[in-house]
Amino acid sequence: MPAGAEPVDGEGAGTHVAGLDPDDAGTPGEVPEETEVLAAVVVPERPQEVTVEEGETLESIAARWGVEAGELAALNAWFVPNPGSLFPGQVLRLPD
């Protein structure tokens, strides 16, 4: 059972977490004073290179790594003369 939780309606029937009473929700976006809020966002570090996987396009790779498709194409023009000709296993450089 989580810290701060107490059994409700008998053991195993549910939990009540201190500060989060469903009958007293308060103002949306408001966090009760006694509540500790923890959050973590994991943002993967962008690699310098990516390997093309089956079915990927220049646009899908650019979108996945948050870069412009045109910038990705320009950076890899020597390796990818035709952006529609990507193949699995091909290595593309990503912009800094």
CYANA upper distance limits for C-alpha pairs under 8 A (distance plus 0.5 A):
  1 MET  CA      5 ALA  CA      6.89
  1 MET  CA      6 GLU  CA      8.37
  1 MET  CA     15 THR  CA      8.25
  2 PRO  CA     17 VAL  CA      8.37
  4 GLY  CA     17 VAL  CA      6.21
  4 GLY  CA     18 ALA  CA      6.03
  5 ALA  CA     15 THR  CA      6.30
  5 ALA  CA     16 HIS  CA      5.73
  5 ALA  CA     17 VAL  CA      5.02
  5 ALA  CA     18 ALA  CA      6.83
  6 GLU  CA     15 THR  CA      6.18
  6 GLU  CA     16 HIS  CA      6.04
  6 GLU  CA     17 VAL  CA      7.46
  7 PRO  CA     11 GLU  CA      5.92
  7 PRO  CA     12 GLY  CA      7.29
  7 PRO  CA     13 ALA  CA      7.56
  7 PRO  CA     14 GLY  CA      6.69
  7 PRO  CA     15 THR  CA      5.63
  7 PRO  CA     16 HIS  CA      7.23
  8 VAL  CA     12 GLY  CA      8.40
  8 VAL  CA     13 ALA  CA      6.66
  8 VAL  CA     14 GLY  CA      6.05
  8 VAL  CA     15 THR  CA      6.11
  8 VAL  CA     16 HIS  CA      7.07
  9 ASP  CA     13 ALA  CA      6.43
  9 ASP  CA     14 GLY  CA      7.89
 16 HIS  CA     20 LEU  CA      7.89
 16 HIS  CA     21 ASP  CA      7.56
 17 VAL  CA     21 ASP  CA      7.65
 18 ALA  CA     35 THR  CA      8.13
 19 GLY  CA     32 PRO  CA      6.59
 19 GLY  CA     34 GLU  CA      6.94
 19 GLY  CA     35 THR  CA      6.30
 20 LEU  CA     24 ASP  CA      8.23
 20 LEU  CA     25 ALA  CA      7.52
 20 LEU  CA     32 PRO  CA      8.36
 21 ASP  CA     25 ALA  CA      6.80
 26 GLY  CA     30 GLU  CA      7.26
 31 VAL  CA     35 THR  CA      7.15
 46 ARG  CA     65 TRP  CA      7.34
 47 PRO  CA     94 LEU  CA      7.68
 48 GLN  CA     93 ARG  CA      6.33
 48 GLN  CA     94 LEU  CA      5.79
 48 GLN  CA     95 PRO  CA      7.78
 48 GLN  CA     96 ASP  CA      7.87
 49 GLU  CA     91 VAL  CA      6.99
 49 GLU  CA     92 LEU  CA      5.95
 49 GLU  CA     93 ARG  CA      4.84
 49 GLU  CA     94 LEU  CA      6.01
 50 VAL  CA     91 VAL  CA      6.12
 50 VAL  CA     92 LEU  CA      5.88
 50 VAL  CA     93 ARG  CA      7.02
 50 VAL  CA     94 LEU  CA      7.74
 51 THR  CA     88 PRO  CA      7.90
 51 THR  CA     89 GLY  CA      6.06
 51 THR  CA     90 GLN  CA      6.05
 51 THR  CA     91 VAL  CA      4.94
 51 THR  CA     92 LEU  CA      6.82
 52 VAL  CA     56 GLU  CA      6.93
 52 VAL  CA     61 ILE  CA      8.47
 52 VAL  CA     86 LEU  CA      7.78
 52 VAL  CA     87 PHE  CA      7.05
 52 VAL  CA     88 PRO  CA      5.45
 52 VAL  CA     89 GLY  CA      5.84
 52 VAL  CA     90 GLN  CA      5.76
 52 VAL  CA     91 VAL  CA      6.71
 52 VAL  CA     92 LEU  CA      7.83
 53 GLU  CA     87 PHE  CA      7.99
 53 GLU  CA     88 PRO  CA      5.18
 53 GLU  CA     89 GLY  CA      6.88
 54 GLU  CA     87 PHE  CA      7.71
 54 GLU  CA     88 PRO  CA      5.63
 55 GLY  CA     88 PRO  CA      8.41
 56 GLU  CA     60 SER  CA      6.54
 56 GLU  CA     61 ILE  CA      7.17
 56 GLU  CA     86 LEU  CA      8.37
 57 THR  CA     61 ILE  CA      6.72
 57 THR  CA     84 GLY  CA      7.77
 57 THR  CA     86 LEU  CA      7.38
 58 LEU  CA     62 ALA  CA      6.59
 58 LEU  CA     69 ALA  CA      6.67
 58 LEU  CA     72 LEU  CA      7.97
 58 LEU  CA     73 ALA  CA      7.82
 58 LEU  CA     83 PRO  CA      6.92
 58 LEU  CA     84 GLY  CA      8.04
 58 LEU  CA     86 LEU  CA      8.03
 59 GLU  CA     63 ALA  CA      6.57
 59 GLU  CA     68 GLU  CA      8.45
 59 GLU  CA     69 ALA  CA      5.76
 60 SER  CA     64 ARG  CA      6.62
 61 ILE  CA     65 TRP  CA      6.90
 61 ILE  CA     69 ALA  CA      8.49
 62 ALA  CA     66 GLY  CA      6.39
 62 ALA  CA     67 VAL  CA      5.42
 62 ALA  CA     68 GLU  CA      6.28
 62 ALA  CA     69 ALA  CA      5.67
 62 ALA  CA     72 LEU  CA      7.17
 63 ALA  CA     67 VAL  CA      6.75
 63 ALA  CA     68 GLU  CA      7.82
 63 ALA  CA     69 ALA  CA      8.12
 67 VAL  CA     71 GLU  CA      7.59
 67 VAL  CA     72 LEU  CA      7.52
 67 VAL  CA     95 PRO  CA      8.09
 68 GLU  CA     72 LEU  CA      6.82
 69 ALA  CA     73 ALA  CA      6.58
 70 GLY  CA     74 ALA  CA      6.55
 71 GLU  CA     75 LEU  CA      6.60
 71 GLU  CA     95 PRO  CA      8.03
 72 LEU  CA     76 ASN  CA      6.75
 72 LEU  CA     93 ARG  CA      8.09
 72 LEU  CA     94 LEU  CA      6.93
 72 LEU  CA     95 PRO  CA      7.39
 73 ALA  CA     77 ALA  CA      6.21
 73 ALA  CA     80 VAL  CA      7.72
 73 ALA  CA     83 PRO  CA      7.04
 75 LEU  CA     93 ARG  CA      7.48
 75 LEU  CA     94 LEU  CA      8.01
 75 LEU  CA     95 PRO  CA      7.63
 76 ASN  CA     80 VAL  CA      6.15
 76 ASN  CA     81 PRO  CA      8.47
 76 ASN  CA     92 LEU  CA      6.91
 76 ASN  CA     93 ARG  CA      6.94
 77 ALA  CA     81 PRO  CA      5.72
 77 ALA  CA     82 ASN  CA      8.40
 79 PHE  CA     92 LEU  CA      8.25
 80 VAL  CA     85 SER  CA      7.68
 80 VAL  CA     86 LEU  CA      7.67
 82 ASN  CA     86 LEU  CA      8.43
 86 LEU  CA     90 GLN  CA      7.43
